């Protein structure tokens, strides 16, 4: 008799739906664990129930009613195999127990999946059952799906909250540097430039030349402070990260860059970026800056490929690989520092610093390496929703 044909099918479905709604209201993984084990006890009344969390390819027992399983320790082999297989597994006889002298007769392990990701494994053990039919497997699989959804939602909220906290800390630091640069150093440079100008008007020869160099250096530094101040003002007004449609955002950016730089050809498929990522209203500026660099800092025709890489449950990396002259090895570690630029560059050196500041404010990262075509490959990693 199938699960749907059982007399208590309607009651079990109603109970599972109630638990599913309750699980989606949980604020922490601990709450999800507690509620899931409660549901397992209600549904099956089996001897032992265990909740195993999967994080970063590692499995740990979060809670178990089995005295032979310790919280924080690795689970039994059955849980590992269920996670690797990504499907429900059963075990009977002596191998079903955790210890050799166990009186457990059967064990059932169900991976809790969210898409392709296994976020947990639910394991139940019985001292009486001789076989697990649909009346056991199907309800536990439904419960596991509810638990996986709840955990995924909690992890997404945690990532967003971390990004918000990081952004707030960065804004505080930015405000401090802004006050220091604009007020303290800015005023001092104005005084230096003013006195240098006055001295230059009263002397001649080499002394006049020195006074002119002092004045030029002060004015150049003041201009630098002004540029940094503009960047600071932009970052200060940056909105908190929110879910963004990566494919649509990249598509708009590619069209704009193509229109502005006729020497740049771009291979891009929006369907390859069917992901939601966290970002603010300046995320498109990150992509625009990286793509425009390929056209601005290379002579002649430049070809670029934009493609996803390193796609995981928590993040996705957008790669921008071109066939230009690339970036010297010695400069790659410094290229994202504010004001750093190549010897032949006519830019300000703030573009890629701006890219890194914005990307990190969204909880992501950016790096550069040599592309397969010998040019530069910029990799922008963002957190997935």
N, C-alpha and C positions, 0 to 999 in steps of 0.2 A: 504494500500500500504506500502510495507516494505521500509526501509531506502535505500536499494540498488536500488529500483525501482523508487525512486524520480528522477525527471528530473535534479535536480542540484546535484546529487550524486557525479559525477566526479569532479565538482568544489569544493564541500565540502572536498572530500578526498584530493585533491591537496592542498587546504588551510591548512588542518590539518597536512599534511606531511611537509609543509613549516614551520608551527609553531613547529612541533616536532623537526625539525633540528635546529631551532633557540633556542628552549628550552634547547637542549643538549649543546649549546655553552654558556649558562648562567654561570656566575661565583658566583652568590649568590642566596639565596632563594628569596630575594626581587625582583631580576630580573625575576625569574620564576613566581612569583605572578603577577607582572605587565604584563608580556607577556601573561599569561594564561587568565587574566581578559580581556585583549584586544581581545584575540581570542574568548572568550565567547560573547563579545559584537558584534563582527563581524558575528559570526555564527547565533546568535539568536535574537539580538536586543530586549532582554527582559528588564524589568524595572530595576531589581537589580541583581548584581552578587557578590558572596562572596567567598573568598578563606580562608579556615580554615586549619591551620597546625596542624598535630598530632605529638607530641613529648613527650616521656616518659609517655604514657597513658593520656596525658592532651591535650585538644583541645583549641585553641585560634584563634580568628579572626585576620588574618594578614592584610587583606584589604577588604573593601566592599563598593559598591556604594549605599548600603542601609543606610540611615541616622540614622536608629534605631539600627544599630550594630556598636559597638565601637571597634577600633583596640586594640588588647591586651586583650579583654574581652572574656568570654566564648561565643560560638555560640548558635544558637537556638537548641531546642530539636531535631529537624529533623536531624541536622548534627551529633549529638551524636548517634542517633539511626542508621543512615546509617553507621557510623564507627563501631558500635557494631555488626551490622548484616553483615558488609563487602559486602554489595550489594546496588544497586540503589534503592532509596525510593522516593515516591511521596506523596504529600499531597494537598488536595483541600478544597476550602471553607474557612470559618473563621479561621481554624487552620493553614492555609498555611502562613499567615502573621506573622510578628514578634510581632506586637502589636494587641490589641483587635479591634481597630478601623481601621485596615489596609484595603486597597482596593485591596490587592493581591488576585488573584483567584486560583493560583496554584503555588506549589513549587517543585523543583526537586533537589535531593541531590545525588551526585555520589562520592563514595569513590575512591581516587587515590591509587592504590595498586601496590606494588613492591613485587612479590611473595606473601607470606602470610601477609606481613606488609602493613598496611594502613598508608601512610605518609601524606595524606591531604584529605579534603573533599571539592568538588566543589558544590556550591549551587546557583541555579538561581531561581528567582521568577518573575512571570508575573502577570500583571493586566488585561490580556485579555484572556489568554489561558484557555480552559476548560478541557484539557487533554493532557498529554505528550506521544506522540507516538514514534516509532522508529526514526522518522526524527529528534527528539530532543535528545532522550536518547543515541542512538548509537554514534553520533558525540561527545557528551559530555563525554562519556565513553572512547572514543579514545583519546580525549584531556587529560583526567585525567590520562591515562596510560603514555602519554608523560611527563606530569608534575611529576608523581611519579618517573619515570626514572631519570629525571633531578635532582630532590631533592636527590634521593639516591646517584647519582654520586657526587653531591656537598658535602653531608655528608661524603662520603668515602674520598674525597680529604681533607676535614677539619680534619678528624681523622688522616690521614697520615701526614698532616702538623704539627699537635700537637705532634705526635710521633717524627717527625724530630726535632722540637724545643726542646722537652724534652731530646732527645739524645744529641743535641748540648750543652745544659746546663750541662748535666752530664759529657760530655767530658771536658768542661771547669773546673768543679770541680775536676775531676780526674787528670787533668794536674797539678792543683795547689797542690793537695795532693801528687802527684808523686814527684814534685820538693821538697816539704817540707820533705818527708820521705827519699828520696834517697840522697839529698844533705845535708840538715841541720842535721837531726837526724842521718843519716848514718855516716857522718863525726864525730859527737860527740861520737858515739858508738865505732868507730875505735880508737879514742883517749883513751876512757875509757878502752877498752880491752888491748890496748898497755901498758898503765900505770899499769894496774892490773897485767899483765904478768911480767913487770919489778919489781914490788913490790914483787911478789911471789918468784922471784929469789933471793931476798935479805933478806927474813925473813923466820922464821920457826914456827912450832907450830900452835896455833890457828889463828895467824895473816896470816900465809900462807894459811890456810883454807879459811879465809874470802876473801883474795885476789883472790883465785881460784873461789869462788862463784861469785864474781864481774865479773871476766873474763867470766865465763860461761853464766851469765845473759846477758852481753853485746853481746856475740856471738849469743845467742839465739834470742835476739832482732834484731840483724843485719840480721839473717836468715829470721826472720819474715818480715822485710822490703823487703828483696829480693823476698819473695813469693808474697807479696802485689804488688811489682813493676811488677812482671810477669803478675799478674791479670790486673793491670792498663794498661800495654802495650797491652794486648789482647783487652780490652774494647776500648782503643784509636783507634785501627785499625778496630773496628766494623763498618760494612757498615750500611747505612740508611735502615730502614725497607722497605721491598718490599713485594708484594703479594707472598705467598707461598702456595703450595698445602699441606694442613694439613694431609690428609690421606696418601699420598705418603711419606711424611717426617717421620711420625710416623711409617709407615711400615718398612722403612729402619732402623730406630732406634731400633725397636723391634727385627728385625733379628740380628742386631749386638750385642745387649745386650744378647739375647738368646745364641749366639755363644760364648760369653765371660764368661757367668755365667751359668754353667750347673745346678746349684741348684735352678735357678729361672725359673718358668713356667709362661707364660703370656697369658691371654685371650685377644684377640684383633681382631677387624673386621675393615678393612680399609674402607669398605662401610659406616660405621657409622660416618666417619669423612670426608664426601664429602663437605668440606668447604675450602674457600680461606681465609687466615689470613695474617696479617702483621708481618713480622719478618726479621731478618738479617741472615747472613750466619752462625751464631752460634746458631740458634734456635734449631738445633738438639742436641747441647751440653746441653741445658736446659733439654730436654727429657732424654738424656743419663744419666746425673747426677742423676736425680730423680729416674730413674729405677734401676741404678746400686746400689744406696744406699740401696735398699731393699735387695739385695743379699749380699752386703759387711757388713752391720750392723746387720745381722740376722744369726743365726746358723741353719744349716740343710736346708731342702727344704722350699722354700718360693713360695707362689702363689700370682700373681698379676693380677688384672683386670684393663684394660685401656678402658675407655668409656667416651662419651661426656655428658655434663650436662650443664644446664643453657644456652642453645642455644637461642640466641635472634637475632634480626636484626643487632645489632652492635657488638656482641661478642659471643664467645663460650668458654666453660671451658672444659679442658682435665683433667680427674680424673685418678689418679694412686693409686689404693687401694690394699694394701697387707694384708696378715694374719700373719705378723711378730710380734715382741714384742712391736711395736709402739713407740711413743715418749711421754715422761712424760709431764703431763699438764703444769708443771712449766717451761718447756723448749720450749713449742710451740711458745710463743710470742717472743722468742729470737733466735730461731734456724736459722733464716735467717740473723742474724748479722754476720759480718765478724769475724772469729776466734772463734765463739761459737760452742761448740760440747758437746755431752753427756759425762758423766764421764767415761764410758766404751769404748768410741770411741778412735781408734788409728789414726784417720784422722787429717787433719790440721784445720778443722773447716771453711774452705773457700769454700767448694763445694756448699753449699746451699746459701751462700752469693753471690757467682758467679751467681747462678740460679736467685736470685731475681734481681741483678743488670742488667742482660741481659734481663729478662722478662720485667722489668719496662722501659728499654731503648726502647722496642718495643711498649710501651704504654699499657702494660698488667700488671698483678699482679699474685702473688703466695701466697698460704696459705696452712696450714696443719691442719688436724683434725683426729679424730679416725675413722677408717674404720668400716664397719658393721661386719667385721671378727675380730675386736679387734686390728688390726695393725694400720698402718699409711695410711692416704689418703691425698696425695698431689693434690692440685687443681691449675692448671695453666690456667689463663684466658687471652685470646688473642683477639685483635680487628679483626672483620671480614672485609673483603673487600666488 
